[in-house]
């Protein structure tokens, strides 16, 4: 199950993880971006990802969310100390997604603080902006409360799910699926 959810998270976070998100279109690796280039990227998410790939990322996110909803309809997750199953989507999948997003932010922050070479013209604020685009729709926040978790991002040091004491059981009767994104 974790492998499937990790794949779903990769698909959901794909735009923020793709290096082309942080590349300026039309500039060679030897050219420096202008203030206008930064303004276009920061205000309009203008970057080097071709239109068809952007559509692909959106499609991958939809498919990942549909798979998560199918899993939620067919399986329950319970921790030993809990009396009832978790809300599969929000408390299990959503927490795992936002934990991984925070770990990515923590890694970027640490690499910037230690001057570790990463993608040129990509700093912590750029990655944070991409995450905020993803988690901006609070009306459909199946992933839970992002802002509070984001405020404590430095506490997240691993992409792995830390508490693996859960049990997954197949539901005897699948529940109705609901929308994700």
C-alpha positions in Angstrom: 0.0 0.0 0.0 2.8 2.5 0.9 4.4 1.9 -2.5 1.2 2.8 -4.2 0.7 5.9 -2.1 4.3 6.9 -2.7 3.7 6.7 -6.4 0.5 8.7 -6.0 2.4 11.4 -4.1 5.2 11.5 -6.7 2.5 12.1 -9.3 0.8 14.8 -7.2 4.1 16.6 -6.5 5.5 16.1 -10.0 5.3 19.7 -11.1 7.2 20.9 -7.9 9.8 18.1 -8.4 10.5 18.7 -12.1 13.6 20.8 -12.5 12.1 22.5 -15.5 9.7 24.3 -13.2 12.6 26.4 -12.0 14.2 27.0 -15.4 13.5 30.1 -17.4 12.3 29.5 -20.9 14.5 30.7 -23.7 17.6 31.2 -21.6 20.7 29.1 -21.9 22.4 27.7 -18.9 25.0 30.5 -19.3 22.6 33.4 -19.3 21.3 35.0 -16.1 17.6 35.7 -15.8 16.4 39.3 -15.8 14.1 40.8 -13.2 11.3 40.4 -15.7 12.0 36.7 -16.0 11.7 36.4 -12.2 8.5 38.4 -12.2 6.9 36.2 -14.8 7.9 33.0 -13.0 6.8 34.3 -9.6 3.5 35.9 -10.7 2.4 33.5 -13.5 4.4 30.3 -12.9 6.1 30.9 -16.3 8.7 28.2 -16.7 10.3 25.8 -19.2 7.8 23.0 -18.9 6.1 22.6 -22.3 2.3 22.9 -22.4 1.7 19.2 -23.1 3.9 18.2 -20.1 1.9 20.6 -17.9 -1.3 18.8 -19.1 0.4 15.5 -18.4 1.2 16.6 -14.8 -2.5 17.6 -14.3 -3.6 14.3 -15.7 -1.2 12.3 -13.5 -2.5 14.2 -10.4 -6.1 13.4 -11.4 -5.3 9.7 -11.9 -3.4 9.6 -8.6 -6.3 11.1 -6.8 -8.7 8.7 -8.4 -6.6 5.8 -7.3 -6.5 7.2 -3.7 -10.3 7.5 -3.7 -10.6 3.9 -5.0 -8.3 2.7 -2.2 -10.4 4.7 0.3 -13.5 3.0 -1.0 -12.1 -0.5 -0.7 -9.7 -0.4 2.3 -9.6 0.7 5.9 -6.5 1.7 7.9 -6.4 1.3 11.6 -3.6 2.0 14.1 -3.3 -0.4 17.2 -4.2 2.4 19.6 -7.3 3.5 17.6 -10.8 2.1 18.2 -12.0 2.9 14.7 -10.5 3.1 11.2 -8.9 6.4 10.2 -10.4 8.6 7.6 -8.4 7.0 4.9 -8.0 10.0 2.6 -7.4 12.8 5.0 -5.8 11.2 8.0 -3.7 8.6 6.2 -3.1 9.6 2.5 -3.3 13.3 3.1 -0.9 13.3 6.1 1.6 11.2 4.1 1.5 13.6 1.2 1.9 16.7 3.3 4.6 15.0 5.4 6.6 14.4 2.2 6.0 17.9 0.9 7.4 19.3 4.2 10.4 16.9 4.0 11.1 18.3 0.5 10.9 21.8 1.9 13.2 20.9 4.8 15.7 19.4 2.4 15.7 22.5 0.1 16.0 24.8 3.1 18.9 22.7 4.5 20.7 22.6 1.2 20.4 26.3 0.7 21.6 27.0 4.3 24.7 24.8 3.7 25.3 26.2 0.2 24.9 22.7 -1.4 24.6 23.1 -5.2 21.2 22.2 -6.5 19.1 23.5 -9.5 20.4 26.9 -10.6 18.0 29.8 -9.9 15.9 27.5 -7.6 15.8 28.5 -4.0 13.7 27.6 -1.0 11.1 30.3 -1.8 10.7 28.9 -5.3 10.0 25.4 -4.0 7.7 26.7 -1.3 5.7 28.7 -3.9 5.2 25.5 -5.9 3.9 23.7 -2.8 1.6 26.6 -2.0 0.2 26.4 -5.5 -0.6 22.8 -5.0 -2.2 23.1 -1.6 -3.9 26.5 -2.3 -7.4 25.0 -2.8 -8.6 24.7 0.8 -12.2 24.0 -0.2 -11.0 20.7 -1.5 -8.3 20.1 1.1 -8.5 16.3 1.4 -4.8 16.4 2.4 -5.7 18.2 5.7 -4.5 21.5 7.1 -1.4 22.5 5.1 -0.5 25.9 6.6 0.0 24.6 10.2 2.1 21.7 9.0 4.0 23.9 6.6 4.9 26.3 9.5 6.8 23.4 11.1 8.4 22.0 8.0 11.9 21.7 9.5 10.6 18.9 11.8 10.2 16.7 8.8 13.4 14.9 8.0 12.4 11.9 6.0 10.2 11.0 3.0 9.3 7.7 4.7 6.2 7.2 6.6 7.4 7.2 10.2 4.6 5.3 12.0 4.1 2.0 10.2 2.2 0.2 12.9 -1.1 0.4 11.0 -3.2 -2.4 9.7 -4.9 -2.4 6.3 -8.1 -4.4 5.9 -10.3 -4.8 2.9 -13.8 -3.5 3.3 -16.5 -6.2 3.0 -18.6 -3.7 1.0 -16.9 -0.9 -1.0 -17.9 2.6 0.0 -19.0 5.2 -2.6 -16.1 7.0 -4.1 -15.9 10.8 -3.8 -13.9 13.4 -5.8 -10.4 14.3 -5.0 -9.1 17.1 -7.2 
